Amino acid sequence: MAEFIPQPSCADPQDQQSLKVEQAQAHIHALLTPISSWQKLALREALGHVLHEPITSPLQVPPHNNSAMDGYAIRSSDIQKSPFTLTQTGIAYAGQPYAGQVTDGECVRIMTGAMMPPECDTVIMQEQVETDGQSITVHGKQQAGQNVRMAGEDIQQGDVVLPAGHRITPADMGLIASLGIAEVITKRRLRVAFFSTGDELRSIGEPLEAGQIYDSNRYTLYGMLKRLDADVLDMGVIPDEKSALKDALQLAASEADVVITSGGVSVGDADYVKEMLAELGEVNFWKIAMKPGRPLAFGKINDALFFGLPGNPVSVMVTFYQFVQPALKKMAGENAQPLPMMQVQTESKIRKRPGRFEFQRGILFENDLGELRVGTTGQQGSGILRSMSVANCFILLDEDCDGIEPGTIVTVQPFAGLV
């Protein structure tokens, strides 16, 4: 009998046929093309959309010199050694400028945001003033130009306020509104079709029989895609049948810019995703030296980009955040920044074997001294979805790491940077 030679598997610490994480990321991004379609939206409808054209200010902000606080607008030439006295000649309210002229020795009562009288360049805060009828006495040291917001000090007319590729936030909506802009030009939403594969999967509401489980992956995928403001098409659960999988892939590719599946990318007898992808389109790679998430298919079906994610719930989320989400942001035309990293001391002993890059689930917290520390969520199995729900970060451990002792500085990727 010939000697049995085992094939590489996810249990192996190393596999020379697998790509490193950064190689896979670079390979994906080299094949991405941002969508070019655009649309005009009312400002209230633009939240979460990506700008196709920059926002250029049609005016200066503030539009005029105005008071930064409640007090008295004066001419700086009237500043004297404290105390000194001035005569109040009127009041300026926000939206109701003082219409008169301010001459030597005079001042105007002014409210926060009110337009400065042309002759005035300084505001005395009201807490430093005593009043006696129309006369005021100023105390304390005063400086020319204090407590005044100058016209255009925030934004000049013609400034690019938000660049093309920027994803609109609530703060951006207020900023755009402050410029009097009612409509914006944005990229259309990225269309993403997704489904799960597996005869063992059942949808919520269906009874479970022996060996069956509820499909959680479609719900995590839906949530992650919606937070990216994608236009999603949930195609449900596709059984482990070649014809059904082929039909689903073809339909998804005809309807969407991106197709995502979970499950069926390993080497099991019923794992057909890689085979069908090779028949319908192009396969680029499917093994990555990482944990969790080693099997991952990537390619194209016609013009649609394809990601075949692993079936284990944690692997789905890890591979989505590290590979799919950055790709979707680029395809959507977004000027996405690299995910933030932190260097934090661990209070946990972390088990790891050299060979693969690991994304362990961690919890960032402050200790009793107010110092930021990180610990693991406990068991790190790729099927323990609760570890993702409890965690607030990934602990990144490179291929050479052979375990971590408490007190060691580790690299942490907060979840706040992933969504």
C-alpha positions in Angstrom: 0.0 0.0 0.0 1.3 3.4 -0.9 2.2 5.8 1.9 -0.6 8.1 2.8 0.3 11.8 2.5 -2.2 14.0 4.3 -3.4 17.1 2.5 -3.0 20.6 4.0 -5.8 21.4 6.4 -7.0 24.1 8.8 -5.4 22.2 11.7 -1.9 22.7 10.2 0.1 25.5 11.8 1.7 26.3 8.5 0.8 25.8 4.8 3.2 27.0 2.1 0.3 27.1 -0.4 -1.6 29.7 1.7 -1.3 33.5 1.1 -0.5 35.8 3.9 -3.2 38.2 5.1 -1.5 41.3 3.6 -0.9 39.5 0.3 -4.5 38.6 0.0 -5.6 42.2 0.8 -3.3 43.6 -1.8 -4.4 41.0 -4.4 -8.1 41.9 -3.8 -7.5 45.7 -4.0 -5.5 45.4 -7.2 -8.7 44.1 -9.0 -11.2 46.6 -7.6 -12.8 49.3 -9.8 -15.0 51.9 -8.0 -18.5 52.3 -9.5 -19.0 55.4 -11.6 -22.8 55.8 -11.5 -24.1 58.8 -9.6 -27.3 60.4 -8.4 -28.6 63.7 -7.1 -30.2 63.5 -3.6 -31.9 65.9 -1.3 -29.7 66.5 1.6 -31.9 64.7 4.1 -31.7 61.5 2.0 -27.9 61.7 1.6 -26.8 60.2 5.0 -24.4 57.4 4.6 -23.9 58.0 0.8 -20.5 58.6 -0.8 -19.9 61.9 -2.5 -19.4 61.7 -6.2 -18.5 65.4 -6.4 -16.9 67.5 -3.8 -18.8 70.0 -1.7 -17.5 73.5 -2.5 -18.6 76.4 -0.4 -20.6 79.1 -2.2 -20.1 81.5 0.7 -17.7 82.3 3.5 -18.5 81.0 7.0 -19.1 82.9 9.2 -20.6 85.3 6.6 -19.7 88.3 8.7 -17.7 89.3 11.8 -19.8 88.3 14.9 -19.5 88.1 18.6 -18.3 84.9 20.3 -20.2 85.7 23.5 -22.7 88.0 25.2 -21.1 91.4 26.0 -20.3 94.8 24.6 -18.9 95.5 21.1 -16.3 98.3 21.2 -13.6 100.0 19.2 -10.2 98.7 20.3 -8.9 102.3 20.2 -11.1 102.9 23.3 -9.3 100.3 25.4 -7.7 102.0 28.4 -6.1 101.0 31.7 -8.8 99.4 33.8 -11.3 100.6 34.8 -12.6 102.8 32.0 -16.1 104.0 31.0 -18.1 103.9 27.7 -21.6 104.9 26.6 -24.0 102.3 25.3 -25.8 103.5 22.2 -27.8 100.4 21.2 -28.2 96.6 21.1 -27.2 94.0 18.5 -29.0 90.7 18.4 -28.3 87.6 16.3 -30.1 88.3 13.1 -30.8 91.9 14.1 -27.7 94.0 13.5 -27.3 97.4 15.1 -28.1 99.9 12.5 -26.4 103.0 13.9 -22.8 104.1 13.9 -20.4 103.6 16.8 -18.0 106.6 17.5 -15.2 107.2 20.0 -16.2 106.4 23.6 -19.3 104.4 22.6 -20.2 100.7 22.7 -23.1 98.5 21.7 -24.6 95.7 23.8 -24.2 92.6 21.7 -25.4 89.0 21.9 -23.6 85.8 20.9 -23.6 85.3 17.1 -24.8 88.9 16.5 -23.1 90.8 13.6 -20.4 93.2 14.8 -21.0 96.9 14.0 -18.5 97.9 11.2 -16.7 100.3 13.5 -16.1 97.7 16.3 -13.5 95.0 16.4 -13.5 93.9 20.1 -16.0 92.4 22.5 -15.9 92.8 26.3 -17.6 89.9 28.1 -20.5 91.0 30.2 -19.1 89.5 33.3 -16.4 92.2 33.3 -18.8 95.1 33.0 -20.7 97.2 35.5 -23.7 99.1 34.1 -25.3 102.4 35.3 -28.1 103.4 32.9 -26.5 104.0 29.5 -23.0 104.0 31.0 -20.8 101.0 31.4 -17.5 100.6 33.4 -15.1 98.0 32.1 -12.8 96.1 34.5 -9.9 93.7 33.9 -7.3 93.6 31.2 -8.7 93.8 27.6 -7.0 93.0 24.3 -7.8 94.3 20.8 -9.8 91.7 18.7 -10.8 89.5 21.6 -14.0 87.5 21.6 -14.8 88.1 17.9 -15.3 85.4 15.2 -14.0 86.8 11.9 -15.8 86.5 8.6 -14.5 83.4 6.7 -12.3 82.2 9.6 -14.0 78.8 9.3 -14.6 78.5 5.6 -13.7 80.7 2.7 -15.8 81.0 -0.4 -14.7 78.4 -3.0 -13.1 76.1 -0.3 -13.6 72.3 -0.8 -15.4 71.5 2.4 -15.9 67.8 1.7 -13.9 65.9 -1.0 -15.3 63.4 -3.5 -15.2 60.0 -1.9 -16.3 61.2 1.5 -19.1 59.2 3.2 -21.7 61.7 4.6 -22.2 61.7 8.3 -24.8 63.6 10.5 -22.2 66.3 11.2 -21.6 66.6 7.4 -25.3 67.1 6.8 -25.3 70.1 9.2 -22.2 71.5 7.6 -23.7 71.2 4.1 -26.9 72.8 5.3 -24.9 75.7 6.8 -23.7 76.5 3.3 -27.3 76.7 2.0 -26.8 73.6 -0.2 -30.1 71.6 -0.6 -28.9 68.8 -2.9 -25.7 66.7 -3.3 -24.3 64.5 -6.0 -23.4 61.0 -4.6 -22.4 57.6 -5.9 -25.3 55.2 -6.2 -25.4 52.6 -3.5 -23.3 49.4 -4.0 -25.6 46.4 -4.8 -24.7 43.3 -2.8 -26.4 39.9 -3.1 -25.6 37.3 -0.5 -26.8 33.8 0.5 -25.8 30.9 2.8 -25.1 27.4 1.6 -25.7 24.1 3.4 -28.3 21.4 3.8 -28.1 21.7 7.6 -29.2 25.4 7.7 -32.7 26.5 8.5 -34.2 30.0 8.5 -35.7 31.5 11.7 -39.2 30.3 12.3 -38.6 26.8 10.8 -38.5 23.8 13.1 -35.1 22.1 13.6 -34.6 18.5 13.0 -31.7 16.3 13.9 -28.4 17.7 12.7 -29.9 21.1 11.6 -29.0 24.6 12.9 -30.4 28.1 12.4 -28.6 30.2 9.8 -26.9 33.1 11.7 -24.5 34.1 9.0 -27.1 35.9 6.8 -28.1 38.1 9.8 -24.5 39.1 10.6 -23.8 39.7 6.9 -27.0 41.7 6.5 -26.1 43.9 9.6 -22.5 44.5 8.4 -23.7 45.4 4.9 -26.4 47.8 6.1 -23.9 49.6 8.2 -22.0 50.2 5.0 -25.2 51.6 3.5 -25.2 48.9 0.8 -28.3 48.0 -1.2 -28.7 44.4 -0.1 -30.4 41.4 -1.7 -30.8 38.5 0.7 -31.2 35.3 -1.4 -31.7 33.0 1.6 -30.3 29.5 2.0 -29.1 27.5 -1.0 -28.9 23.7 -0.6 -25.7 21.8 -1.3 -26.7 21.0 -4.9 -24.6 22.0 -7.9 -27.5 23.0 -10.0 -29.1 25.1 -7.3 -25.8 26.8 -6.4 -25.1 27.5 -10.1 -28.5 29.1 -10.6 -28.1 31.2 -7.5 -24.7 32.4 -8.4 -25.8 33.4 -11.9 -28.9 35.2 -10.6 -26.9 37.0 -8.0 -24.2 38.1 -10.5 -26.8 39.5 -12.8 -28.5 41.5 -10.1 -25.5 42.9 -8.0 -22.1 44.5 -8.1 -20.8 42.0 -5.5 -21.9 38.5 -4.6 -21.1 37.1 -1.1 -21.7 33.5 0.0 -21.0 31.8 3.3 -20.0 28.1 3.5 -19.0 25.7 0.9 -15.5 26.9 0.2 -13.6 24.1 2.1 -12.7 20.7 0.7 -15.7 18.7 1.8 -17.5 16.4 -0.6 -20.5 18.8 -0.7 -18.5 22.1 -0.9 -19.2 23.2 -4.4 -18.7 27.0 -4.3 -15.1 26.9 -5.6 -16.0 24.4 -8.3 -19.0 26.4 -9.5 -17.0 29.6 -9.4 -14.3 28.1 -11.7 -17.1 27.0 -14.1 -18.9 30.4 -14.1 -16.1 32.9 -13.7 -12.6 33.3 -12.3 -11.0 32.0 -9.1 -8.0 33.9 -7.7 -7.3 32.3 -4.4 -9.0 30.4 -1.6 -6.6 29.7 1.2 -5.1 32.4 3.6 -2.7 31.8 6.4 -5.0 33.2 9.1 -7.2 32.0 11.9 -10.1 32.0 11.9 -11.1 32.2 8.3 -8.5 30.1 6.4 -10.7 29.1 3.4 -11.8 32.1 1.4 -12.7 32.2 -2.3 -12.3 35.4 -4.3 -13.0 36.1 -7.9 -15.5 37.4 -10.5 -18.6 36.1 -12.1 -19.1 38.2 -15.3 -18.8 41.8 -14.0 -19.7 41.0 -10.3 -17.0 40.6 -7.7 -17.3 37.4 -5.7 -16.4 36.6 -2.1 -16.9 33.0 -0.8 -16.6 33.2 2.9 -16.2 30.3 5.3 -19.2 28.8 7.0 -18.2 29.2 10.7 -19.9 32.3 12.1 -16.8 34.0 13.6 -14.8 33.3 10.4 -17.5 35.0 8.4 -17.2 38.2 10.5 -13.4 38.2 10.6 -13.0 37.7 6.9 -15.7 40.2 6.1 -14.0 42.9 8.2 -10.5 42.2 7.0 -11.1 41.6 3.3 -14.7 42.3 2.2 -15.4 45.6 4.0 -12.3 47.4 2.7 -13.1 46.2 -0.8 -16.7 47.3 -0.6 -15.7 50.8 0.6 -13.3 51.1 -2.3 -15.8 49.9 -4.8 -18.4 52.4 -3.4 -15.9 55.1 -4.2 -15.1 55.9 -0.6 -11.8 57.4 0.4 -11.5 54.9 3.3 -8.7 55.3 5.8 -6.7 52.3 7.1 -8.2 50.6 10.1 -6.9 52.1 13.4 -4.6 50.1 15.5 -3.5 50.5 19.2 -0.7 49.1 21.3 -2.1 47.9 24.6 -0.8 45.7 27.4 -2.6 42.4 27.8 -3.7 41.1 31.2 -4.5 37.6 29.7 -2.2 34.7 28.9 -2.9 34.1 25.2 -2.4 30.7 23.6 -1.1 30.6 20.0 1.0 28.4 17.7 3.3 29.9 15.1 2.4 29.7 11.5 -0.8 31.7 11.0 -1.9 35.2 11.6 -4.6 35.2 14.3 -7.5 37.6 15.0 -8.4 36.8 18.6 -11.5 38.4 20.1 -10.6 40.8 22.9 -12.1 43.2 25.4 -10.5 46.7 25.8 -11.0 48.1 29.4 -9.6 50.5 31.9 -8.1 49.0 35.0 -8.4 50.5 38.5 -5.6 53.0 37.7 -7.4 54.2 34.6 -4.9 52.5 32.3 -6.1 50.9 29.1 -5.7 47.1 29.0 -6.9 44.2 26.9 -8.0 40.6 27.7 -9.4 37.9 25.5 -13.1 36.8 25.5 -12.1 33.3 26.5 -12.5 30.3 24.1 -11.5 31.4 20.5 -13.3 28.7 18.4 -14.5 29.9 15.0 -18.0 28.7 15.9 -18.3 30.7 19.1 -20.3 33.7 17.8 -20.9 35.0 21.3 -17.2 35.9 21.4 -17.9 38.5 18.7 -20.9 39.9 20.6 -18.9 40.2 23.8 -15.7 41.6 22.3 -15.0 45.2 21.4 -11.7 44.5 19.5 -9.5 42.1 17.7 -6.1 41.2 19.2 -3.7 40.8 16.2 -1.1 38.1 16.6 1.3 37.6 13.7 2.6 34.4 12.1 5.7 34.2 14.3 3.9 34.6 17.6 4.2 31.6 19.9 1.8 32.7 22.6 1.6 35.8 24.8 2.3 36.2 28.5 0.4 38.7 30.7 1.9 42.2 30.6 3.0 41.9 27.0 2.2 44.8 24.6 0.0 43.6 21.8 -1.6 45.2 18.7 -5.3 45.8 19.0 -7.8 46.7 16.3 -10.9 48.3 18.0 -14.3 47.4 16.5 -15.1 51.1 16.5 -12.9 51.4 13.4 -14.6 48.6 11.6 -18.1 50.1 11.1 
